[in-house]
Amino acid sequence: MKNNFKIHRIVLKVLLWLVIISAVGFLVFVGLQVSGKNRLYKKSANKRPDLSVASVTWEEDETTEEGEGSEQTSASVPILQTEDEGDNWEEGDLRYKGVHYRYNDEMLTFLFMGIDKKKGTVKEAKNGIDGGQSDAMFLMALNPKTKEATLININRDTMTDIDVYTETGVFLATMKRQITLQHGYGDGKEISCERSVSAVSKLFYNLPIHGYCAINLEAVPKINDAVGGVDVVALEDVKEGSKTIFKEGQKVHLSGKFATLYVQSRDDSFGSAGRRAERQKQYVVAYADAARAAMKKNVTVLVDLFKTISKYMVTDITVDEVSYFSTQVADYKFDGSRMYSLQGETKMGEEHEEFYADEKALFELILKVYYDVIDD
């Protein structure tokens, strides 16, 4: 009997310690989640896009009927109103085309970049102009209210203000150049990424960006194969040198180096960067489907993937932020209908192609993704 009593006491002690350890572990996990959430939102506290500086002269031809035989032109009715309009008006609100908008300050936005460094892991650049170009750029916007994820593809040749430096890192000037070049002016690591984040934020009217992730193209085959490969229908002929690897309309299962080839290759023909961007867009959607399917079979896929590509990646997303995301992102809806590309026009510059974003389309895209419609 005494032995049995001792055994019961030992079992109870073990169970008690397991409960304590579990409770502590749970509290640590919850603490990380709360810390991650707080850290993310602290980055954008009291910040929002400044759409009031946007040019709104694009609708001069629009008119509003006001009684029989009379018209009120855009010259007499402001297209964009930013002043206080009553009890339901808050600081930062605006009215566009008669609709009342308010910035959704729960939005979280991250910049993802594919860097054209093919050889090896992430290393510090040899000098201040050798940080590598961002051949692929996507903004991921998460809306906690609707549980929707949106991706915005940014053309690498988008002309915008970037900060230019010398090889030794001395600031020269802010110039209008292709946004892909901004990453090159830096160390190829954190400084390059932070400067790219700044350039993208300014392009989007000072949009708050909560984090970044830059991945060398060397990692693409590993990312691709970790989910079992990706299925696409080739949007155009894709060549490696003079050899055609994929034909337009061909159903392809991308694996290994062919994933890199599909998302990176382009020829010298006019508009090739834009066509490549469409392939990248298509690939991201297909990859999301493949990743979901892989996660159903093995829930550790993403964790294993993160470990595998960490040496090819530069990011400022912290452990506690990842902990917060791990319980949030799985519930988000994402498909091709919530993936956008900047609209605009590609022109031939003195040496390279230049993409000019359509100001009105960009303005309205920001409203669509980041603002709520308010009932007056």
C-alpha positions as CSV (number, residue, x, y, z in Angstrom):
1,M,0.0,0.0,0.0
2,K,2.8,2.4,1.0
3,N,4.6,1.7,-2.3
4,N,1.4,2.4,-4.2
5,F,0.9,5.6,-2.3
6,K,4.5,6.7,-3.2
7,I,3.9,5.9,-6.9
8,H,0.7,7.9,-6.9
9,R,2.5,10.9,-5.3
10,I,5.3,10.6,-7.9
11,V,2.7,10.4,-10.7
12,L,0.9,13.5,-9.3
13,K,4.1,15.4,-9.1
14,V,5.0,14.6,-12.7
15,L,1.5,15.5,-13.9
16,L,1.7,18.8,-11.9
17,W,5.1,19.7,-13.4
18,L,3.7,18.8,-16.9
19,V,0.8,21.1,-16.3
20,I,3.1,23.9,-15.1
21,I,5.5,23.4,-18.0
22,S,2.5,23.4,-20.4
23,A,1.1,26.5,-18.8
24,V,4.4,28.3,-19.0
25,G,4.9,27.2,-22.6
26,F,1.4,28.4,-23.5
27,L,1.9,31.7,-21.7
28,V,5.3,32.2,-23.6
29,F,3.6,31.4,-26.9
30,V,0.7,33.8,-26.1
31,G,3.2,36.3,-25.0
32,L,5.1,36.0,-28.2
33,Q,1.9,36.4,-30.2
34,V,0.9,39.6,-28.3
35,S,4.5,40.9,-28.5
36,G,4.6,40.2,-32.2
37,K,1.2,41.9,-32.8
38,N,2.2,44.9,-30.7
39,R,5.6,45.2,-32.5
40,L,3.9,45.1,-35.9
41,Y,1.3,47.7,-35.2
42,K,3.8,49.9,-33.4
43,K,5.6,50.4,-36.7
44,S,2.5,52.1,-38.3
45,A,1.1,53.9,-35.2
46,N,-0.6,57.1,-36.4
47,K,0.6,56.5,-40.0
48,R,-1.4,56.3,-43.2
49,P,-1.0,57.0,-46.9
50,D,-1.1,60.7,-47.7
51,L,-3.5,60.6,-50.6
52,S,-4.3,64.3,-50.2
53,V,-1.1,65.1,-52.2
54,A,-2.4,63.1,-55.2
55,S,-3.1,64.9,-58.4
56,V,-6.8,64.6,-59.2
57,T,-6.9,66.4,-62.6
58,W,-7.6,63.1,-64.5
59,E,-11.4,63.5,-64.4
60,E,-11.9,66.9,-66.0
61,D,-14.2,65.4,-68.6
62,E,-16.6,64.0,-66.0
63,T,-19.8,65.9,-65.3
64,T,-22.7,65.6,-62.8
65,E,-26.2,66.5,-63.9
66,E,-27.8,69.1,-61.7
67,G,-31.3,69.7,-62.8
68,E,-32.7,69.8,-66.3
69,G,-30.4,71.4,-68.9
70,S,-27.6,72.2,-66.4
71,E,-24.3,70.5,-65.6
72,Q,-21.8,70.9,-62.8
73,T,-18.3,70.3,-63.9
74,S,-15.3,68.9,-61.9
75,A,-14.0,72.4,-61.7
76,S,-16.9,73.4,-59.4
77,V,-17.1,70.0,-57.5
78,P,-13.8,68.9,-55.9
79,I,-13.0,65.3,-57.0
80,L,-11.0,64.7,-53.9
81,Q,-12.2,66.3,-50.6
82,T,-10.1,66.0,-47.4
83,E,-11.7,68.6,-45.1
84,D,-13.9,68.0,-42.1
85,E,-17.5,67.3,-43.3
86,G,-19.4,66.7,-40.0
87,D,-19.8,64.4,-37.0
88,N,-18.9,61.2,-38.9
89,W,-15.7,62.7,-40.3
90,E,-12.3,61.7,-38.8
91,E,-8.8,63.0,-39.4
92,G,-7.4,61.4,-42.5
93,D,-10.8,60.7,-44.1
94,L,-11.4,61.7,-47.7
95,R,-14.2,61.8,-50.2
96,Y,-13.6,60.6,-53.7
97,K,-16.3,60.5,-56.5
98,G,-18.8,61.3,-53.8
99,V,-17.8,58.2,-51.6
100,H,-16.6,58.7,-48.1
101,Y,-13.4,56.7,-47.3
102,R,-11.4,55.9,-44.1
103,Y,-8.0,54.3,-43.9
104,N,-8.1,50.8,-42.3
105,D,-5.4,51.1,-39.7
106,E,-5.5,47.3,-39.0
107,M,-3.9,46.6,-42.4
108,L,-0.5,44.9,-42.4
109,T,1.8,45.3,-45.4
110,F,5.0,43.5,-46.3
111,L,7.4,43.9,-49.2
112,F,8.8,40.7,-50.8
113,M,11.7,40.9,-53.2
114,G,13.5,38.5,-55.5
115,I,17.1,39.6,-55.8
116,D,19.2,38.8,-58.9
117,K,22.1,37.4,-56.9
118,K,22.3,33.8,-58.3
119,K,25.5,32.5,-56.7
120,G,25.5,31.3,-53.1
121,T,24.0,32.7,-50.0
122,V,23.4,36.3,-48.9
123,K,26.7,38.1,-48.6
124,E,27.6,41.7,-48.0
125,A,28.1,43.7,-51.2
126,K,31.6,44.5,-52.4
127,N,30.8,48.2,-52.5
128,G,27.8,50.6,-52.1
129,I,26.5,50.1,-55.6
130,D,26.6,46.3,-55.9
131,G,23.7,45.3,-53.7
132,G,21.8,43.5,-56.5
133,Q,18.6,44.5,-58.3
134,S,15.1,43.5,-57.1
135,D,13.9,41.7,-60.2
136,A,10.6,40.7,-58.5
137,M,8.7,43.0,-56.1
138,F,5.4,42.2,-54.4
139,L,3.5,44.0,-51.7
140,M,1.4,41.6,-49.5
141,A,-1.5,43.3,-47.8
142,L,-3.3,41.5,-45.0
143,N,-6.7,42.7,-43.8
144,P,-7.6,41.3,-40.4
145,K,-11.1,42.6,-40.7
146,T,-12.0,40.6,-43.7
147,K,-9.3,37.9,-43.5
148,E,-8.3,38.6,-47.0
149,A,-4.7,38.7,-48.4
150,T,-3.9,40.9,-51.4
151,L,-0.8,40.8,-53.5
152,I,0.3,43.9,-55.6
153,N,3.0,43.2,-58.2
154,I,5.3,46.2,-58.8
155,N,7.0,46.4,-62.2
156,R,10.8,46.4,-61.7
157,D,11.1,49.2,-64.2
158,T,8.7,51.5,-62.4
159,M,10.1,55.1,-62.6
160,T,10.1,56.7,-59.1
161,D,12.3,58.6,-56.8
162,I,15.2,56.6,-55.5
163,D,18.2,57.6,-53.4
164,V,21.5,57.3,-55.3
165,Y,24.9,56.7,-53.5
166,T,28.6,56.4,-54.5
167,E,30.6,53.2,-54.2
168,T,31.8,54.3,-50.8
169,G,28.2,54.9,-49.6
170,V,28.1,58.7,-49.8
171,F,24.7,60.0,-50.7
172,L,24.6,61.8,-54.1
173,A,21.0,62.8,-54.8
174,T,17.4,61.6,-55.1
175,M,16.7,60.8,-58.8
176,K,13.9,59.4,-60.9
177,R,15.0,55.9,-61.9
178,Q,13.8,52.3,-62.1
179,I,12.7,51.1,-58.7
180,T,14.7,47.9,-59.2
181,L,17.9,49.9,-58.9
182,Q,17.3,51.0,-55.4
183,H,18.3,47.7,-53.8
184,G,21.7,48.0,-55.5
185,Y,22.6,51.1,-53.6
186,G,23.4,49.5,-50.3
187,D,25.1,46.5,-48.6
188,G,23.0,43.8,-50.4
189,K,21.5,43.1,-47.0
190,E,19.5,45.2,-44.4
191,I,20.5,48.6,-45.7
192,S,19.6,47.7,-49.3
193,C,16.2,46.3,-48.1
194,E,15.4,49.3,-46.0
195,R,16.1,51.7,-48.9
196,S,13.9,49.6,-51.2
197,V,11.1,49.7,-48.5
198,S,11.4,53.5,-48.4
199,A,11.2,53.8,-52.2
200,V,8.1,51.6,-52.4
201,S,6.4,53.4,-49.5
202,K,7.0,56.8,-51.2
203,L,5.6,55.4,-54.5
204,F,2.5,54.4,-52.7
205,Y,1.9,57.8,-51.1
206,N,3.9,57.0,-47.9
207,L,2.1,53.8,-47.3
208,P,3.2,52.1,-44.0
209,I,5.1,48.9,-44.6
210,H,5.5,46.6,-41.7
211,G,8.3,44.3,-42.8
212,Y,10.4,43.0,-45.7
213,C,11.7,39.7,-47.0
214,A,14.4,39.6,-49.8
215,I,15.3,36.2,-51.2
216,N,18.2,35.5,-53.6
217,L,17.1,33.7,-56.8
218,E,19.4,30.9,-55.8
219,A,16.7,29.8,-53.3
220,V,13.9,29.6,-55.8
221,P,14.4,25.9,-56.7
222,K,14.5,25.0,-53.0
223,I,11.3,27.0,-52.3
224,N,9.6,25.5,-55.3
225,D,10.6,21.8,-54.6
226,A,9.7,22.1,-50.9
227,V,6.0,22.0,-51.9
228,G,6.4,19.4,-54.5
229,G,6.8,21.7,-57.5
230,V,4.3,24.0,-59.2
231,D,2.0,23.5,-62.1
232,V,1.4,26.3,-64.7
233,V,0.4,26.9,-68.2
234,A,3.2,28.8,-69.9
235,L,2.1,32.3,-70.8
236,E,4.7,32.7,-73.5
237,D,7.7,30.9,-75.0
238,V,10.5,30.8,-72.5
239,K,14.1,30.3,-73.7
240,E,17.4,29.4,-72.2
241,G,19.9,30.9,-74.5
242,S,18.7,30.0,-78.0
243,K,16.8,26.9,-76.8
244,T,13.1,27.0,-76.2
245,I,12.3,25.3,-72.9
246,F,8.6,26.1,-72.6
247,K,6.1,26.9,-75.4
248,E,3.2,29.2,-74.9
249,G,0.1,27.3,-73.8
250,Q,2.1,24.3,-72.7
251,K,1.2,22.7,-69.3
252,V,4.3,22.5,-67.2
253,H,5.2,21.0,-63.8
254,L,8.0,23.3,-62.6
255,S,10.8,21.7,-60.6
256,G,14.4,22.5,-59.8
257,K,16.1,25.1,-61.9
258,F,13.2,25.3,-64.3
259,A,11.2,27.2,-61.6
260,T,14.0,29.9,-61.6
261,L,14.0,29.9,-65.4
262,Y,10.3,30.5,-65.6
263,V,10.1,33.4,-63.2
264,Q,13.4,35.1,-64.1
265,S,14.2,34.7,-67.8
266,R,13.4,37.3,-70.4
267,D,14.7,38.4,-73.7
268,D,15.7,41.8,-75.0
269,S,12.4,42.5,-76.8
270,F,10.4,45.6,-75.8
271,G,8.0,45.0,-72.8
272,S,9.7,41.8,-71.8
273,A,10.0,42.9,-68.1
274,G,6.2,43.4,-68.0
275,R,5.6,40.0,-69.5
276,R,7.9,38.4,-67.0
277,A,6.0,40.1,-64.2
278,E,2.9,38.4,-65.4
279,R,4.6,35.1,-65.2
280,Q,5.8,35.9,-61.7
281,K,2.2,36.8,-60.8
282,Q,0.9,33.5,-62.2
283,Y,3.6,31.6,-60.4
284,V,2.8,33.1,-57.0
285,V,-0.8,32.1,-57.2
286,A,0.1,28.6,-58.4
287,Y,2.7,28.3,-55.6
288,A,0.1,29.3,-53.0
289,D,-2.1,26.4,-54.2
290,A,0.8,24.0,-54.1
291,A,1.8,25.1,-50.6
292,R,-1.7,24.7,-49.2
293,A,-1.9,21.2,-50.6
294,A,1.6,20.4,-49.2
295,M,0.6,21.7,-45.7
296,K,-2.4,19.4,-45.6
297,K,0.0,16.4,-45.9
298,N,2.7,17.8,-43.7
299,V,2.1,20.8,-41.3
300,T,5.8,21.3,-40.8
301,V,6.4,22.3,-44.4
302,L,6.6,26.0,-43.8
303,V,8.9,25.6,-40.8
304,D,11.2,23.3,-42.7
305,L,11.2,25.7,-45.6
306,F,12.0,28.7,-43.4
307,K,15.1,26.8,-42.1
308,T,16.2,25.8,-45.6
309,I,16.1,29.3,-47.2
310,S,17.2,31.4,-44.2
311,K,20.8,31.6,-45.5
312,Y,19.4,32.9,-48.8
313,M,17.1,35.5,-47.2
314,V,17.2,38.9,-45.5
315,T,14.2,39.8,-43.4
316,D,13.3,42.0,-40.5
317,I,10.3,39.8,-39.5
318,T,11.1,38.7,-36.0
319,V,10.3,35.4,-34.2
320,D,7.5,36.9,-32.2
321,E,6.0,38.3,-35.4
322,V,6.2,34.9,-37.0
323,S,4.5,33.4,-34.0
324,Y,1.6,35.9,-34.4
325,F,1.3,35.1,-38.1
326,S,1.3,31.4,-37.5
327,T,-2.1,31.6,-35.9
328,Q,-3.5,34.2,-38.3
329,V,-2.5,33.7,-41.9
330,A,-3.9,30.2,-42.3
331,D,-7.4,31.7,-42.1
332,Y,-6.8,34.2,-44.8
333,K,-8.4,33.9,-48.2
334,F,-6.2,34.4,-51.3
335,D,-6.7,33.7,-54.9
336,G,-6.0,35.3,-58.3
337,S,-8.9,37.7,-57.9
338,R,-7.0,39.6,-55.2
339,M,-3.7,39.9,-57.1
340,Y,-3.0,43.2,-58.9
341,S,-0.3,44.7,-61.1
342,L,0.4,48.4,-61.4
343,Q,-1.2,49.8,-64.5
344,G,0.7,52.1,-66.7
345,E,2.8,52.5,-69.8
346,T,6.3,51.2,-70.8
347,K,8.5,53.5,-72.8
348,M,12.0,53.2,-74.1
349,G,14.4,55.4,-72.2
350,E,17.9,56.4,-73.3
351,E,19.3,53.0,-72.5
352,H,16.6,50.8,-70.8
353,E,12.8,50.4,-70.6
354,E,10.9,52.7,-68.3
355,F,7.5,52.0,-66.8
356,Y,5.3,54.9,-65.8
357,A,2.6,54.0,-63.4
358,D,-0.9,55.3,-64.1
359,E,-1.5,57.8,-61.3
360,K,-5.3,57.5,-61.2
361,A,-5.2,53.6,-61.3
362,L,-2.6,53.6,-58.4
363,F,-4.7,56.0,-56.4
364,E,-7.8,53.9,-56.8
365,L,-6.0,50.7,-56.1
366,I,-4.8,52.1,-52.7
367,L,-8.4,53.1,-51.9
368,K,-9.7,49.6,-52.9
369,V,-7.2,47.7,-50.8
370,Y,-6.5,49.9,-47.8
371,Y,-9.6,52.0,-47.2
372,D,-13.1,51.2,-45.9
373,V,-16.2,52.8,-47.3
374,I,-18.0,54.8,-44.6
375,D,-21.8,55.3,-44.6
376,D,-22.7,58.9,-44.0
